[in-house]
Amino acid sequence: MKQESTMTSVHSQLLETLEELGSRDLEKFKHALLHTKMKEGLPKIPRNQVETADKDEIVKLMVEIYGQRCVEVTKDILERMNRTDLVGKLSESWNLLCVNHFIFVSPSEVHFVDKHQCDLKANVNNIGPILDKLLEKGVIRQEVYDQIRDTPTTQEKMRKLFRGPLKSGGQKAKDVFYQILEKEESYLVDDLKRKESGAGAIWN
């Protein structure tokens, strides 16, 4: 019963998020769902089930096929669409759902960088030295470094960093990034740690 209740709540959350998309953005979302390279272990949803699906049908498909990772997939696609407003809202409601359903995992299973991705993108200011050290540590290549440095705003620099090197570099890249953050953005990291309340809540 608890699992069924959780699934129903997740469905409601995702549907509420997709309701914020206009018809054009919905088509972009469906296109990304069909063509984006999914994370390891996640299958593609069959094209014929997506192309004519409405918002409710898309959510049902995602919950059925991706299970507990459907929220992760949704946030990933919205991030690519530059709908960080919806990513933030979904993250907040997801965290609240996890707390209400008493669903917890060991903090080590959810990387600090992933858990606080939205806050980091919005609040990191000292991006220059961070990129310099990521280049020095081999997390990013010179070409990628130059591309990110040439990006006009700090938030967009952070988005490119998350979409590219941190995503492809996996756990090791995130570990290095976190160590750099502790030095270059110590006040922000300390504030985010206080918000964690000692546990990383997520449905797993």
C-alpha positions, 0 to 999 in steps of 0.5 A: 500500500505504501508503494502504491501511495508513493507511486500515485503521489509521484504521478501527481507531481509529474503531471502537475509539472507537465501541466506547466508546459505549453503545447510547444514545450510539451513537444520538445519534452516528448522529443527529448524523451525519445532522443536523449541518451538515457542514463545507465540502466534506463530503457527508451520508451517506444516511439509509438507510445510517446508521439500521440500521448497526452500529458497524463499518458506520458507520466503513466509511461514514465512511472511504469518504465522508469519506476523510482527514477522517473523524477530524475529523468524528468528533471534531466529533460527539463534542465536541457530545455532550460526550464530550471524554474520547473526543475526547482519546483519539482525538486522541492515537491519531491523532497517534501514527498520523500519526507512525508513518506519516510523514504530515506537512503544513506547520504552516501548514495545521493551525491551532495552535488546531485542533491543540491544541483539547483542551489549550486547553479543558482548561487555559486559566484566564484566560478572562475577559480572553480573552472581553473581547478577543474581544468588542473585536475583533469575533470574538464578539457581545455576546449570545454574549459574555453567554451564554458568560460566564454559563456556570458552568465555564471548560471549558464556556465554552471548549467554547461558544467553540470550537463557536460563534464560533471555528468560524463565524469560521474562520481569521481568528477563530482568528488573533485568538484565538491572538494573545490567547492568546499574551498571556493564556496565554503559558506554556500556548502556549509549552508546547504549542509545545514539544510540537509538536516542530516539525511538525504531523502529520496525514493530508491 
